[in-house]
């Protein structure tokens, strides 16, 4: 169960590293690739900023999530499968919520600070 709980943080750590260095091209915005919101799809500059920023934040959230999940699962190691399963599901839901919601909110906030609602860079 620890392995299952670690899947999301490990995936986002890898996803963040890849997206930071090789963001999906602007043309891929219609194919479902990358960090996609109305503002991030405005133009190529906003798209590139959003991909790189979200990659850094998702990667950091994944790296922070790995030791947190391990620490949260340590108390139930050696217990019955039912206890580990129920506790693991709770840890996974909490971890998924934090690892997904925090970077999305941070990226949106950074986009609003860096660009106008029309997609023009702020001075």
Jmol script that loads the backbone (N, CA, C; Angstrom):
load data "model"
ATOM      1  N   UNK A   1       0.823  -1.201   0.000  1.00  0.00           N
ATOM      2  CA  UNK A   1       0.000   0.000   0.000  1.00  0.00           C
ATOM      3  C   UNK A   1       0.860   1.255   0.000  1.00  0.00           C
ATOM      4  N   UNK A   2       2.027   1.194   0.629  1.00  0.00           N
ATOM      5  CA  UNK A   2       2.919   2.343   0.628  1.00  0.00           C
ATOM      6  C   UNK A   2       3.298   2.689  -0.813  1.00  0.00           C
ATOM      7  N   UNK A   3       3.546   1.647  -1.618  1.00  0.00           N
ATOM      8  CA  UNK A   3       3.881   1.869  -3.023  1.00  0.00           C
ATOM      9  C   UNK A   3       2.760   2.561  -3.776  1.00  0.00           C
ATOM     10  N   UNK A   4       1.525   2.149  -3.517  1.00  0.00           N
ATOM     11  CA  UNK A   4       0.374   2.791  -4.175  1.00  0.00           C
ATOM     12  C   UNK A   4       0.268   4.253  -3.761  1.00  0.00           C
ATOM     13  N   UNK A   5       0.484   4.519  -2.493  1.00  0.00           N
ATOM     14  CA  UNK A   5       0.389   5.897  -2.001  1.00  0.00           C
ATOM     15  C   UNK A   5       1.498   6.774  -2.578  1.00  0.00           C
ATOM     16  N   UNK A   6       2.620   6.153  -2.919  1.00  0.00           N
ATOM     17  CA  UNK A   6       3.749   6.916  -3.455  1.00  0.00           C
ATOM     18  C   UNK A   6       3.642   7.173  -4.957  1.00  0.00           C
ATOM     19  N   UNK A   7       2.721   6.518  -5.637  1.00  0.00           N
ATOM     20  CA  UNK A   7       2.633   6.667  -7.085  1.00  0.00           C
ATOM     21  C   UNK A   7       2.432   8.120  -7.513  1.00  0.00           C
ATOM     22  N   UNK A   8       1.491   8.806  -6.905  1.00  0.00           N
ATOM     23  CA  UNK A   8       1.194  10.170  -7.319  1.00  0.00           C
ATOM     24  C   UNK A   8       2.350  11.134  -7.038  1.00  0.00           C
ATOM     25  N   UNK A   9       2.909  11.166  -5.828  1.00  0.00           N
ATOM     26  CA  UNK A   9       4.026  12.090  -5.617  1.00  0.00           C
ATOM     27  C   UNK A   9       5.226  11.797  -6.526  1.00  0.00           C
ATOM     28  N   UNK A  10       5.532  10.529  -6.753  1.00  0.00           N
ATOM     29  CA  UNK A  10       6.648  10.189  -7.641  1.00  0.00           C
ATOM     30  C   UNK A  10       6.333  10.629  -9.069  1.00  0.00           C
ATOM     31  N   UNK A  11       5.115  10.367  -9.527  1.00  0.00           N
ATOM     32  CA  UNK A  11       4.720  10.786 -10.869  1.00  0.00           C
ATOM     33  C   UNK A  11       4.859  12.296 -11.028  1.00  0.00           C
ATOM     34  N   UNK A  12       4.378  13.068 -10.050  1.00  0.00           N
ATOM     35  CA  UNK A  12       4.448  14.520 -10.175  1.00  0.00           C
ATOM     36  C   UNK A  12       5.866  15.042 -10.057  1.00  0.00           C
ATOM     37  N   UNK A  13       6.716  14.388  -9.289  1.00  0.00           N
ATOM     38  CA  UNK A  13       8.125  14.798  -9.240  1.00  0.00           C
ATOM     39  C   UNK A  13       8.763  14.632 -10.616  1.00  0.00           C
ATOM     40  N   UNK A  14       8.491  13.508 -11.273  1.00  0.00           N
ATOM     41  CA  UNK A  14       9.032  13.259 -12.618  1.00  0.00           C
ATOM     42  C   UNK A  14       8.383  14.198 -13.634  1.00  0.00           C
ATOM     43  N   UNK A  15       7.059  14.327 -13.573  1.00  0.00           N
ATOM     44  CA  UNK A  15       6.328  15.214 -14.482  1.00  0.00           C
ATOM     45  C   UNK A  15       6.850  16.646 -14.371  1.00  0.00           C
ATOM     46  N   UNK A  16       7.081  17.109 -13.152  1.00  0.00           N
ATOM     47  CA  UNK A  16       7.577  18.465 -12.947  1.00  0.00           C
ATOM     48  C   UNK A  16       8.938  18.682 -13.563  1.00  0.00           C
ATOM     49  N   UNK A  17       9.830  17.715 -13.384  1.00  0.00           N
ATOM     50  CA  UNK A  17      11.178  17.828 -13.951  1.00  0.00           C
ATOM     51  C   UNK A  17      11.119  17.877 -15.476  1.00  0.00           C
ATOM     52  N   UNK A  18      10.321  16.996 -16.062  1.00  0.00           N
ATOM     53  CA  UNK A  18      10.208  16.942 -17.524  1.00  0.00           C
ATOM     54  C   UNK A  18       9.563  18.217 -18.058  1.00  0.00           C
ATOM     55  N   UNK A  19       8.467  18.657 -17.462  1.00  0.00           N
ATOM     56  CA  UNK A  19       7.744  19.829 -17.948  1.00  0.00           C
ATOM     57  C   UNK A  19       8.555  21.110 -17.791  1.00  0.00           C
ATOM     58  N   UNK A  20       9.349  21.195 -16.742  1.00  0.00           N
ATOM     59  CA  UNK A  20      10.174  22.386 -16.540  1.00  0.00           C
ATOM     60  C   UNK A  20      11.204  22.525 -17.654  1.00  0.00           C
ATOM     61  N   UNK A  21      11.808  21.418 -18.043  1.00  0.00           N
ATOM     62  CA  UNK A  21      12.865  21.472 -19.050  1.00  0.00           C
ATOM     63  C   UNK A  21      12.353  21.339 -20.479  1.00  0.00           C
ATOM     64  N   UNK A  22      11.264  20.610 -20.680  1.00  0.00           N
ATOM     65  CA  UNK A  22      10.705  20.395 -22.020  1.00  0.00           C
ATOM     66  C   UNK A  22       9.200  20.622 -21.992  1.00  0.00           C
ATOM     67  N   UNK A  23       8.772  21.879 -21.869  1.00  0.00           N
ATOM     68  CA  UNK A  23       7.319  22.130 -21.819  1.00  0.00           C
ATOM     69  C   UNK A  23       6.666  21.766 -23.141  1.00  0.00           C
ATOM     70  N   UNK A  24       5.396  21.352 -23.090  1.00  0.00           N
ATOM     71  CA  UNK A  24       4.703  21.053 -24.342  1.00  0.00           C
ATOM     72  C   UNK A  24       4.596  22.318 -25.184  1.00  0.00           C
ATOM     73  N   UNK A  25       4.720  22.199 -26.501  1.00  0.00           N
ATOM     74  CA  UNK A  25       4.641  23.398 -27.350  1.00  0.00           C
ATOM     75  C   UNK A  25       3.246  24.016 -27.324  1.00  0.00           C
ATOM     76  N   UNK A  26       3.192  25.282 -27.665  1.00  0.00           N
ATOM     77  CA  UNK A  26       1.928  26.020 -27.658  1.00  0.00           C
ATOM     78  C   UNK A  26       0.888  25.338 -28.539  1.00  0.00           C
ATOM     79  N   UNK A  27       1.322  24.741 -29.620  1.00  0.00           N
ATOM     80  CA  UNK A  27       0.399  24.070 -30.531  1.00  0.00           C
ATOM     81  C   UNK A  27      -0.279  22.870 -29.867  1.00  0.00           C
ATOM     82  N   UNK A  28       0.315  22.325 -28.812  1.00  0.00           N
ATOM     83  CA  UNK A  28      -0.235  21.145 -28.132  1.00  0.00           C
ATOM     84  C   UNK A  28      -1.377  21.505 -27.181  1.00  0.00           C
ATOM     85  N   UNK A  29      -1.654  22.781 -27.019  1.00  0.00           N
ATOM     86  CA  UNK A  29      -2.679  23.192 -26.056  1.00  0.00           C
ATOM     87  C   UNK A  29      -4.051  22.627 -26.382  1.00  0.00           C
ATOM     88  N   UNK A  30      -4.309  22.361 -27.627  1.00  0.00           N
ATOM     89  CA  UNK A  30      -5.605  21.814 -28.023  1.00  0.00           C
ATOM     90  C   UNK A  30      -5.647  20.290 -27.917  1.00  0.00           C
ATOM     91  N   UNK A  31      -4.490  19.668 -27.748  1.00  0.00           N
ATOM     92  CA  UNK A  31      -4.417  18.203 -27.687  1.00  0.00           C
ATOM     93  C   UNK A  31      -4.542  17.680 -26.257  1.00  0.00           C
ATOM     94  N   UNK A  32      -4.702  18.558 -25.309  1.00  0.00           N
ATOM     95  CA  UNK A  32      -4.847  18.117 -23.920  1.00  0.00           C
ATOM     96  C   UNK A  32      -3.531  17.998 -23.187  1.00  0.00           C
ATOM     97  N   UNK A  33      -2.453  18.514 -23.749  1.00  0.00           N
ATOM     98  CA  UNK A  33      -1.147  18.408 -23.108  1.00  0.00           C
ATOM     99  C   UNK A  33      -0.890  19.614 -22.210  1.00  0.00           C
ATOM    100  N   UNK A  34      -0.193  19.385 -21.108  1.00  0.00           N
ATOM    101  CA  UNK A  34       0.266  20.468 -20.261  1.00  0.00           C
ATOM    102  C   UNK A  34      -0.769  21.035 -19.307  1.00  0.00           C
ATOM    103  N   UNK A  35      -0.380  22.142 -18.682  1.00  0.00           N
ATOM    104  CA  UNK A  35      -1.227  22.859 -17.731  1.00  0.00           C
ATOM    105  C   UNK A  35      -2.185  23.720 -18.539  1.00  0.00           C
ATOM    106  N   UNK A  36      -3.474  23.398 -18.501  1.00  0.00           N
ATOM    107  CA  UNK A  36      -4.441  24.030 -19.398  1.00  0.00           C
ATOM    108  C   UNK A  36      -5.539  24.744 -18.625  1.00  0.00           C
ATOM    109  N   UNK A  37      -5.512  26.060 -18.661  1.00  0.00           N
ATOM    110  CA  UNK A  37      -6.609  26.880 -18.162  1.00  0.00           C
ATOM    111  C   UNK A  37      -6.890  27.938 -19.228  1.00  0.00           C
ATOM    112  N   UNK A  38      -7.959  28.677 -19.046  1.00  0.00           N
ATOM    113  CA  UNK A  38      -8.299  29.703 -20.040  1.00  0.00           C
ATOM    114  C   UNK A  38      -7.159  30.706 -20.190  1.00  0.00           C
ATOM    115  N   UNK A  39      -6.585  31.169 -19.086  1.00  0.00           N
ATOM    116  CA  UNK A  39      -5.504  32.143 -19.163  1.00  0.00           C
ATOM    117  C   UNK A  39      -4.235  31.524 -19.743  1.00  0.00           C
ATOM    118  N   UNK A  40      -3.910  30.295 -19.366  1.00  0.00           N
ATOM    119  CA  UNK A  40      -2.660  29.700 -19.852  1.00  0.00           C
ATOM    120  C   UNK A  40      -2.675  29.452 -21.354  1.00  0.00           C
ATOM    121  N   UNK A  41      -3.861  29.384 -21.953  1.00  0.00           N
ATOM    122  CA  UNK A  41      -3.964  29.137 -23.391  1.00  0.00           C
ATOM    123  C   UNK A  41      -4.100  30.421 -24.203  1.00  0.00           C
ATOM    124  N   UNK A  42      -3.992  31.590 -23.581  1.00  0.00           N
ATOM    125  CA  UNK A  42      -4.192  32.870 -24.272  1.00  0.00           C
ATOM    126  C   UNK A  42      -3.225  33.077 -25.434  1.00  0.00           C
ATOM    127  N   UNK A  43      -1.922  32.900 -25.167  1.00  0.00           N
ATOM    128  CA  UNK A  43      -0.922  33.073 -26.218  1.00  0.00           C
ATOM    129  C   UNK A  43       0.331  32.283 -25.840  1.00  0.00           C
ATOM    130  N   UNK A  44       1.312  32.285 -26.719  1.00  0.00           N
ATOM    131  CA  UNK A  44       2.501  31.455 -26.525  1.00  0.00           C
ATOM    132  C   UNK A  44       3.309  31.874 -25.295  1.00  0.00           C
ATOM    133  N   UNK A  45       3.403  33.168 -25.007  1.00  0.00           N
ATOM    134  CA  UNK A  45       4.170  33.617 -23.842  1.00  0.00           C
ATOM    135  C   UNK A  45       3.537  33.145 -22.538  1.00  0.00           C
ATOM    136  N   UNK A  46       2.236  33.289 -22.434  1.00  0.00           N
ATOM    137  CA  UNK A  46       1.526  32.849 -21.235  1.00  0.00           C
ATOM    138  C   UNK A  46       1.628  31.330 -21.109  1.00  0.00           C
ATOM    139  N   UNK A  47       1.470  30.630 -22.221  1.00  0.00           N
ATOM    140  CA  UNK A  47       1.548  29.173 -22.225  1.00  0.00           C
ATOM    141  C   UNK A  47       2.906  28.700 -21.708  1.00  0.00           C
ATOM    142  N   UNK A  48       3.984  29.279 -22.245  1.00  0.00           N
ATOM    143  CA  UNK A  48       5.330  28.864 -21.844  1.00  0.00           C
ATOM    144  C   UNK A  48       5.567  29.137 -20.363  1.00  0.00           C
ATOM    145  N   UNK A  49       5.154  30.326 -19.902  1.00  0.00           N
ATOM    146  CA  UNK A  49       5.295  30.662 -18.485  1.00  0.00           C
ATOM    147  C   UNK A  49       4.536  29.665 -17.621  1.00  0.00           C
ATOM    148  N   UNK A  50       3.294  29.375 -17.993  1.00  0.00           N
ATOM    149  CA  UNK A  50       2.459  28.465 -17.204  1.00  0.00           C
ATOM    150  C   UNK A  50       3.050  27.064 -17.157  1.00  0.00           C
ATOM    151  N   UNK A  51       3.572  26.578 -18.279  1.00  0.00           N
ATOM    152  CA  UNK A  51       4.125  25.220 -18.311  1.00  0.00           C
ATOM    153  C   UNK A  51       5.366  25.114 -17.435  1.00  0.00           C
ATOM    154  N   UNK A  52       6.252  26.073 -17.560  1.00  0.00           N
ATOM    155  CA  UNK A  52       7.492  26.026 -16.775  1.00  0.00           C
ATOM    156  C   UNK A  52       7.213  26.224 -15.281  1.00  0.00           C
ATOM    157  N   UNK A  53       6.359  27.188 -14.963  1.00  0.00           N
ATOM    158  CA  UNK A  53       6.049  27.445 -13.555  1.00  0.00           C
ATOM    159  C   UNK A  53       5.338  26.248 -12.931  1.00  0.00           C
ATOM    160  N   UNK A  54       4.313  25.737 -13.611  1.00  0.00           N
ATOM    161  CA  UNK A  54       3.579  24.598 -13.048  1.00  0.00           C
ATOM    162  C   UNK A  54       4.479  23.376 -12.945  1.00  0.00           C
ATOM    163  N   UNK A  55       5.402  23.211 -13.884  1.00  0.00           N
ATOM    164  CA  UNK A  55       6.348  22.096 -13.794  1.00  0.00           C
ATOM    165  C   UNK A  55       7.197  22.176 -12.539  1.00  0.00           C
ATOM    166  N   UNK A  56       7.713  23.372 -12.246  1.00  0.00           N
ATOM    167  CA  UNK A  56       8.515  23.542 -11.019  1.00  0.00           C
ATOM    168  C   UNK A  56       7.683  23.268  -9.777  1.00  0.00           C
ATOM    169  N   UNK A  57       6.466  23.797  -9.755  1.00  0.00           N
ATOM    170  CA  UNK A  57       5.619  23.655  -8.563  1.00  0.00           C
ATOM    171  C   UNK A  57       5.134  22.210  -8.396  1.00  0.00           C
ATOM    172  N   UNK A  58       4.715  21.564  -9.486  1.00  0.00           N
ATOM    173  CA  UNK A  58       4.296  20.169  -9.396  1.00  0.00           C
ATOM    174  C   UNK A  58       5.472  19.284  -8.978  1.00  0.00           C
ATOM    175  N   UNK A  59       6.655  19.552  -9.520  1.00  0.00           N
ATOM    176  CA  UNK A  59       7.837  18.773  -9.133  1.00  0.00           C
ATOM    177  C   UNK A  59       8.162  18.932  -7.658  1.00  0.00           C
ATOM    178  N   UNK A  60       8.100  20.157  -7.178  1.00  0.00           N
ATOM    179  CA  UNK A  60       8.356  20.410  -5.758  1.00  0.00           C
ATOM    180  C   UNK A  60       7.303  19.747  -4.879  1.00  0.00           C
ATOM    181  N   UNK A  61       6.047  19.835  -5.279  1.00  0.00           N
ATOM    182  CA  UNK A  61       4.978  19.185  -4.509  1.00  0.00           C
ATOM    183  C   UNK A  61       5.181  17.676  -4.466  1.00  0.00           C
ATOM    184  N   UNK A  62       5.619  17.099  -5.578  1.00  0.00           N
ATOM    185  CA  UNK A  62       5.894  15.666  -5.601  1.00  0.00           C
ATOM    186  C   UNK A  62       7.047  15.297  -4.689  1.00  0.00           C
ATOM    187  N   UNK A  63       8.119  16.092  -4.722  1.00  0.00           N
ATOM    188  CA  UNK A  63       9.280  15.802  -3.869  1.00  0.00           C
ATOM    189  C   UNK A  63       8.940  15.953  -2.386  1.00  0.00           C
ATOM    190  N   UNK A  64       8.111  16.912  -2.056  1.00  0.00           N
ATOM    191  CA  UNK A  64       7.676  17.075  -0.663  1.00  0.00           C
ATOM    192  C   UNK A  64       6.725  15.951  -0.282  1.00  0.00           C
ATOM    193  N   UNK A  65       5.889  15.537  -1.220  1.00  0.00           N
ATOM    194  CA  UNK A  65       4.902  14.499  -0.936  1.00  0.00           C
ATOM    195  C   UNK A  65       5.490  13.133  -0.651  1.00  0.00           C
ATOM    196  N   UNK A  66       6.640  12.817  -1.246  1.00  0.00           N
ATOM    197  CA  UNK A  66       7.238  11.482  -1.052  1.00  0.00           C
ATOM    198  C   UNK A  66       7.551  11.212   0.417  1.00  0.00           C
ATOM    199  N   UNK A  67       8.355  12.044   1.097  1.00  0.00           N
ATOM    200  CA  UNK A  67       8.630  11.746   2.508  1.00  0.00           C
ATOM    201  C   UNK A  67       7.401  11.888   3.406  1.00  0.00           C
ATOM    202  N   UNK A  68       6.484  12.773   3.035  1.00  0.00           N
ATOM    203  CA  UNK A  68       5.270  12.938   3.835  1.00  0.00           C
ATOM    204  C   UNK A  68       4.427  11.665   3.796  1.00  0.00           C
ATOM    205  N   UNK A  69       4.253  11.090   2.611  1.00  0.00           N
ATOM    206  CA  UNK A  69       3.482   9.851   2.489  1.00  0.00           C
ATOM    207  C   UNK A  69       4.163   8.717   3.252  1.00  0.00           C
ATOM    208  N   UNK A  70       5.475   8.620   3.125  1.00  0.00           N
ATOM    209  CA  UNK A  70       6.200   7.570   3.857  1.00  0.00           C
ATOM    210  C   UNK A  70       6.006   7.751   5.356  1.00  0.00           C
ATOM    211  N   UNK A  71       6.151   8.974   5.840  1.00  0.00           N
ATOM    212  CA  UNK A  71       5.989   9.235   7.278  1.00  0.00           C
ATOM    213  C   UNK A  71       4.571   8.921   7.749  1.00  0.00           C
ATOM    214  N   UNK A  72       3.583   9.224   6.910  1.00  0.00           N
ATOM    215  CA  UNK A  72       2.203   8.948   7.298  1.00  0.00           C
ATOM    216  C   UNK A  72       1.876   7.455   7.277  1.00  0.00           C
ATOM    217  N   UNK A  73       2.561   6.685   6.459  1.00  0.00           N
ATOM    218  CA  UNK A  73       2.279   5.250   6.364  1.00  0.00           C
ATOM    219  C   UNK A  73       3.071   4.420   7.373  1.00  0.00           C
ATOM    220  N   UNK A  74       4.143   4.953   7.923  1.00  0.00           N
ATOM    221  CA  UNK A  74       4.963   4.191   8.880  1.00  0.00           C
ATOM    222  C   UNK A  74       4.185   3.672  10.090  1.00  0.00           C
ATOM    223  N   UNK A  75       3.284   4.444  10.689  1.00  0.00           N
ATOM    224  CA  UNK A  75       2.589   3.946  11.882  1.00  0.00           C
ATOM    225  C   UNK A  75       1.740   2.687  11.671  1.00  0.00           C
ATOM    226  N   UNK A  76       1.318   2.408  10.440  1.00  0.00           N
ATOM    227  CA  UNK A  76       0.442   1.260  10.225  1.00  0.00           C
ATOM    228  C   UNK A  76       1.167   0.047   9.645  1.00  0.00           C
ATOM    229  N   UNK A  77       2.451   0.166   9.385  1.00  0.00           N
ATOM    230  CA  UNK A  77       3.187  -0.992   8.880  1.00  0.00           C
ATOM    231  C   UNK A  77       3.151  -2.113   9.913  1.00  0.00           C
ATOM    232  N   UNK A  78       2.872  -3.310   9.457  1.00  0.00           N
ATOM    233  CA  UNK A  78       2.779  -4.454  10.358  1.00  0.00           C
ATOM    234  C   UNK A  78       1.382  -4.686  10.904  1.00  0.00           C
ATOM    235  N   UNK A  79       0.454  -3.817  10.622  1.00  0.00           N
ATOM    236  CA  UNK A  79      -0.931  -3.995  11.072  1.00  0.00           C
ATOM    237  C   UNK A  79      -1.675  -4.887  10.086  1.00  0.00           C
ATOM    238  N   UNK A  80      -2.946  -5.124  10.340  1.00  0.00           N
ATOM    239  CA  UNK A  80      -3.746  -5.971   9.457  1.00  0.00           C
ATOM    240  C   UNK A  80      -3.957  -5.280   8.108  1.00  0.00           C
ATOM    241  N   UNK A  81      -4.277  -6.094   7.108  1.00  0.00           N
ATOM    242  CA  UNK A  81      -4.484  -5.543   5.772  1.00  0.00           C
ATOM    243  C   UNK A  81      -5.647  -4.557   5.733  1.00  0.00           C
ATOM    244  N   UNK A  82      -6.672  -4.823   6.534  1.00  0.00           N
ATOM    245  CA  UNK A  82      -7.820  -3.907   6.565  1.00  0.00           C
ATOM    246  C   UNK A  82      -7.413  -2.532   7.077  1.00  0.00           C
ATOM    247  N   UNK A  83      -6.649  -2.504   8.156  1.00  0.00           N
ATOM    248  CA  UNK A  83      -6.206  -1.230   8.737  1.00  0.00           C
ATOM    249  C   UNK A  83      -5.314  -0.490   7.749  1.00  0.00           C
ATOM    250  N   UNK A  84      -4.370  -1.212   7.161  1.00  0.00           N
ATOM    251  CA  UNK A  84      -3.454  -0.586   6.196  1.00  0.00           C
ATOM    252  C   UNK A  84      -4.241  -0.068   4.988  1.00  0.00           C
ATOM    253  N   UNK A  85      -5.209  -0.835   4.512  1.00  0.00           N
ATOM    254  CA  UNK A  85      -6.003  -0.430   3.355  1.00  0.00           C
ATOM    255  C   UNK A  85      -6.813   0.816   3.606  1.00  0.00           C
ATOM    256  N   UNK A  86      -7.523   0.852   4.734  1.00  0.00           N
ATOM    257  CA  UNK A  86      -8.353   2.025   5.056  1.00  0.00           C
ATOM    258  C   UNK A  86      -7.471   3.252   5.280  1.00  0.00           C
ATOM    259  N   UNK A  87      -6.430   3.083   6.051  1.00  0.00           N
ATOM    260  CA  UNK A  87      -5.526   4.190   6.329  1.00  0.00           C
ATOM    261  C   UNK A  87      -4.846   4.654   5.033  1.00  0.00           C
ATOM    262  N   UNK A  88      -4.470   3.706   4.186  1.00  0.00           N
ATOM    263  CA  UNK A  88      -3.820   4.042   2.917  1.00  0.00           C
ATOM    264  C   UNK A  88      -4.717   4.849   2.005  1.00  0.00           C
ATOM    265  N   UNK A  89      -5.994   4.490   1.957  1.00  0.00           N
ATOM    266  CA  UNK A  89      -6.942   5.250   1.127  1.00  0.00           C
ATOM    267  C   UNK A  89      -7.058   6.678   1.648  1.00  0.00           C
ATOM    268  N   UNK A  90      -7.128   6.830   2.946  1.00  0.00           N
ATOM    269  CA  UNK A  90      -7.210   8.172   3.530  1.00  0.00           C
ATOM    270  C   UNK A  90      -5.960   8.975   3.184  1.00  0.00           C
ATOM    271  N   UNK A  91      -4.780   8.362   3.330  1.00  0.00           N
ATOM    272  CA  UNK A  91      -3.524   9.047   3.002  1.00  0.00           C
ATOM    273  C   UNK A  91      -3.492   9.416   1.523  1.00  0.00           C
ATOM    274  N   UNK A  92      -3.948   8.506   0.664  1.00  0.00           N
ATOM    275  CA  UNK A  92      -3.938   8.792  -0.771  1.00  0.00           C
ATOM    276  C   UNK A  92      -4.856   9.960  -1.119  1.00  0.00           C
ATOM    277  N   UNK A  93      -6.036  10.005  -0.543  1.00  0.00           N
ATOM    278  CA  UNK A  93      -6.967  11.100  -0.835  1.00  0.00           C
ATOM    279  C   UNK A  93      -6.386  12.433  -0.362  1.00  0.00           C
ATOM    280  N   UNK A  94      -5.824  12.444   0.836  1.00  0.00           N
ATOM    281  CA  UNK A  94      -5.223  13.678   1.357  1.00  0.00           C
ATOM    282  C   UNK A  94      -4.029  14.081   0.492  1.00  0.00           C
ATOM    283  N   UNK A  95      -3.172  13.117   0.159  1.00  0.00           N
ATOM    284  CA  UNK A  95      -1.989  13.417  -0.655  1.00  0.00           C
ATOM    285  C   UNK A  95      -2.389  13.913  -2.033  1.00  0.00           C
ATOM    286  N   UNK A  96      -3.363  13.269  -2.662  1.00  0.00           N
ATOM    287  CA  UNK A  96      -3.802  13.691  -3.990  1.00  0.00           C
ATOM    288  C   UNK A  96      -4.368  15.096  -3.950  1.00  0.00           C
ATOM    289  N   UNK A  97      -5.151  15.378  -2.934  1.00  0.00           N
ATOM    290  CA  UNK A  97      -5.734  16.715  -2.822  1.00  0.00           C
ATOM    291  C   UNK A  97      -4.643  17.767  -2.688  1.00  0.00           C
ATOM    292  N   UNK A  98      -3.670  17.518  -1.834  1.00  0.00           N
ATOM    293  CA  UNK A  98      -2.594  18.491  -1.618  1.00  0.00           C
ATOM    294  C   UNK A  98      -1.669  18.605  -2.821  1.00  0.00           C
ATOM    295  N   UNK A  99      -1.275  17.466  -3.390  1.00  0.00           N
ATOM    296  CA  UNK A  99      -0.317  17.468  -4.487  1.00  0.00           C
ATOM    297  C   UNK A  99      -0.926  18.048  -5.763  1.00  0.00           C
ATOM    298  N   UNK A 100      -2.219  17.959  -5.925  1.00  0.00           N
ATOM    299  CA  UNK A 100      -2.854  18.508  -7.123  1.00  0.00           C
ATOM    300  C   UNK A 100      -3.351  19.934  -6.891  1.00  0.00           C
ATOM    301  N   UNK A 101      -4.031  20.184  -5.799  1.00  0.00           N
ATOM    302  CA  UNK A 101      -4.662  21.490  -5.572  1.00  0.00           C
ATOM    303  C   UNK A 101      -3.642  22.605  -5.329  1.00  0.00           C
ATOM    304  N   UNK A 102      -2.634  22.351  -4.527  1.00  0.00           N
ATOM    305  CA  UNK A 102      -1.670  23.403  -4.200  1.00  0.00           C
ATOM    306  C   UNK A 102      -0.959  23.946  -5.434  1.00  0.00           C
ATOM    307  N   UNK A 103      -0.385  23.100  -6.289  1.00  0.00           N
ATOM    308  CA  UNK A 103       0.289  23.643  -7.474  1.00  0.00           C
ATOM    309  C   UNK A 103      -0.650  24.373  -8.424  1.00  0.00           C
ATOM    310  N   UNK A 104      -1.873  23.911  -8.560  1.00  0.00           N
ATOM    311  CA  UNK A 104      -2.824  24.576  -9.453  1.00  0.00           C
ATOM    312  C   UNK A 104      -3.120  25.982  -8.933  1.00  0.00           C
ATOM    313  N   UNK A 105      -3.380  26.108  -7.641  1.00  0.00           N
ATOM    314  CA  UNK A 105      -3.659  27.427  -7.071  1.00  0.00           C
ATOM    315  C   UNK A 105      -2.438  28.338  -7.174  1.00  0.00           C
ATOM    316  N   UNK A 106      -1.253  27.795  -6.930  1.00  0.00           N
ATOM    317  CA  UNK A 106      -0.034  28.611  -7.006  1.00  0.00           C
ATOM    318  C   UNK A 106       0.239  29.073  -8.436  1.00  0.00           C
ATOM    319  N   UNK A 107       0.025  28.196  -9.406  1.00  0.00           N
ATOM    320  CA  UNK A 107       0.258  28.559 -10.806  1.00  0.00           C
ATOM    321  C   UNK A 107      -0.738  29.617 -11.262  1.00  0.00           C
ATOM    322  N   UNK A 108      -1.999  29.459 -10.916  1.00  0.00           N
ATOM    323  CA  UNK A 108      -2.995  30.463 -11.284  1.00  0.00           C
ATOM    324  C   UNK A 108      -2.663  31.815 -10.670  1.00  0.00           C
ATOM    325  N   UNK A 109      -2.234  31.801  -9.431  1.00  0.00           N
ATOM    326  CA  UNK A 109      -1.865  33.053  -8.771  1.00  0.00           C
ATOM    327  C   UNK A 109      -0.676  33.705  -9.477  1.00  0.00           C
ATOM    328  N   UNK A 110       0.328  32.905  -9.842  1.00  0.00           N
ATOM    329  CA  UNK A 110       1.500  33.445 -10.537  1.00  0.00           C
ATOM    330  C   UNK A 110       1.113  33.981 -11.911  1.00  0.00           C
ATOM    331  N   UNK A 111       0.208  33.292 -12.605  1.00  0.00           N
ATOM    332  CA  UNK A 111      -0.253  33.779 -13.911  1.00  0.00           C
ATOM    333  C   UNK A 111      -0.966  35.119 -13.770  1.00  0.00           C
ATOM    334  N   UNK A 112      -1.807  35.248 -12.758  1.00  0.00           N
ATOM    335  CA  UNK A 112      -2.532  36.509 -12.561  1.00  0.00           C
ATOM    336  C   UNK A 112      -1.591  37.655 -12.203  1.00  0.00           C
ATOM    337  N   UNK A 113      -0.498  37.338 -11.470  1.00  0.00           N
ATOM    338  CA  UNK A 113       0.481  38.374 -11.133  1.00  0.00           C
ATOM    339  C   UNK A 113       1.326  38.776 -12.342  1.00  0.00           C
ATOM    340  N   UNK A 114       1.627  37.817 -13.224  1.00  0.00           N
ATOM    341  CA  UNK A 114       2.534  38.072 -14.331  1.00  0.00           C
ATOM    342  C   UNK A 114       1.830  38.588 -15.602  1.00  0.00           C
ATOM    343  N   UNK A 115       0.527  38.301 -15.755  1.00  0.00           N
ATOM    344  CA  UNK A 115      -0.180  38.636 -16.986  1.00  0.00           C
ATOM    345  C   UNK A 115      -1.538  39.248 -16.669  1.00  0.00           C
ATOM    346  N   UNK A 116      -2.003  40.107 -17.571  1.00  0.00           N
ATOM    347  CA  UNK A 116      -3.347  40.659 -17.456  1.00  0.00           C
ATOM    348  C   UNK A 116      -4.349  39.576 -17.887  1.00  0.00           C
ATOM    349  N   UNK A 117      -5.649  39.776 -17.609  1.00  0.00           N
ATOM    350  CA  UNK A 117      -6.648  38.794 -18.063  1.00  0.00           C
ATOM    351  C   UNK A 117      -6.674  38.601 -19.582  1.00  0.00           C
ATOM    352  N   UNK A 118      -6.121  39.575 -20.330  1.00  0.00           N
ATOM    353  CA  UNK A 118      -6.071  39.461 -21.784  1.00  0.00           C
ATOM    354  C   UNK A 118      -4.811  38.743 -22.261  1.00  0.00           C
ATOM    355  N   UNK A 119      -3.909  38.377 -21.339  1.00  0.00           N
ATOM    356  CA  UNK A 119      -2.696  37.659 -21.695  1.00  0.00           C
ATOM    357  C   UNK A 119      -1.506  38.533 -21.999  1.00  0.00           C
ATOM    358  N   UNK A 120      -1.564  39.807 -21.617  1.00  0.00           N
ATOM    359  CA  UNK A 120      -0.457  40.730 -21.839  1.00  0.00           C
ATOM    360  C   UNK A 120       0.413  40.742 -20.587  1.00  0.00           C
ATOM    361  N   UNK A 121       1.729  40.673 -20.785  1.00  0.00           N
ATOM    362  CA  UNK A 121       2.658  40.663 -19.656  1.00  0.00           C
ATOM    363  C   UNK A 121       2.583  41.971 -18.883  1.00  0.00           C
ATOM    364  N   UNK A 122       2.556  41.855 -17.560  1.00  0.00           N
ATOM    365  CA  UNK A 122       2.578  43.061 -16.724  1.00  0.00           C
ATOM    366  C   UNK A 122       4.007  43.560 -16.613  1.00  0.00           C
ATOM    367  N   UNK A 123       4.165  44.859 -16.436  1.00  0.00           N
ATOM    368  CA  UNK A 123       5.501  45.455 -16.350  1.00  0.00           C
ATOM    369  C   UNK A 123       6.129  45.224 -15.008  1.00  0.00           C
TER     370      UNK A 123
END
end "model"
wireframe off; spacefill off
backbone 0.3
color backbone group
